[in-house]
């Protein structure tokens, strides 16, 4: 009897000690998170934003480079519309794999570690693409390059989001994310200049060499303190937070309730009762927005040349207008998103895109000019949604599975981006150009319906949005 009582007493004492330890860890995590939220954006944030942003720039460059190379390769290799679609789709298939693989790597080994190797892989493979001698070689090289391209942006989005504070997070993050459309715009301008003058191989070489230079700067980046806290590495997190605090004397009033100190993330939690609807909604948003955006962006240069018979240089310059409009639209979104809200902006933007594409369908896409203006405007507005989703998706998941949530969501964008060019290649050949825009308009309508079901996250602390 006494032995049994002693055993029960010992177990009770252990449980009490364990609970006290858990409470202590939880309180320290809350204290560190509160300190992060208490420091406004300062000069400390410039370095990670510039370095990670430079990686995102070359991610955009590598993603778009093929679109400006294809009009030349169509003539050199006698590519069919079906082969063009498959070549575009192979890169996006690799990106879907890369998003999930590097997302897992980021959850296990850290955001900076994972992002660093994505930029290395995509840069090396970009250089290799310059030496592809035929369709099949380029197909496989773009697939492998896509693994790196697909992994970089979701990891970078989680990293920048975790460095942000609730007050003004939308504007801070969206201005950072402007680097991606800027990368697309500059890539388009470079493509329009370089490809006709120096040849298609230089597009791949520029992206690869530039990316390797950025890779070296990654060794100077500090790890996300939120990720360190989620792993129970409080001392390391505190050292980073002290650096942030020392960069400015200004403070914001903030208070975060004690979270669970160390909780291991699991992809199955994406489908738990609390997160299931968020997951399904955001997956549909990623798929529908990128089906339209990347379908347009990858096909327009070739459409101008093959359907409307514009000269190569005119085709590339017409396509570059698309990315200029997107950059302007995303900048407007960055300035207004904390005022308008994520849900309202996405819903209205989808409806506007659907209206523009429906107008193009009624017009019959009779001229290159109508496609240039209406199609480019539709892509520009849709571009605000594609960038907005990199802000919204990290907000709706907790740190323990933030990158996994983004990785699985962006896998749907890669799937959509792989399917869209392939489908469009065959639809264009079988049904004509107007059928392409009808399809885009229908997908935009689905996106508008799902956007209306989003939760609003503006000006809320990440830990309050996703416990």
Secondary structure, DSSP 8 states (H G I E B T S, - for coil): -HHHHHHHHHHHHHHHHHHHHHHHHHHHHHHHHHHHHHS-S-THHHHHHHHHHHHHHHHHHHHHHHHHHHHHHHHHHT--HHHHHHHHHHHHHHHHHHHHHHHHHHHHH-HHHHHHHHHHHHHHHHHHHTT--SHHHHHHHHHHHHHHHHHHHHHHHHHHHHH--STTHHHHHHHHHHHHHHHHHHHHHHHHHHHHHH-THHHHHHHHHHHHHHHHHGGG----HHHHHHTT-HHHHHHHHHHHHHT-S-----------S-----GGGGGSTTTHHHHHHHHHHHHHHHHHHHHHHHHHHHHHHHTS---HHHHHHHHHHHHHHHHHHHHHHHHHHHHH-HHHHHHHHHHHHHHHHHHHHHHT--SHHHIIIIIHHHHHHHHHHHHHHHHHHHHTS-GGGHHHHHHHHHHHHHHHHHHHHHHHHHHHHHH-HHHHHHHHHHHHHHHHHHHTT----TT--HHHH--
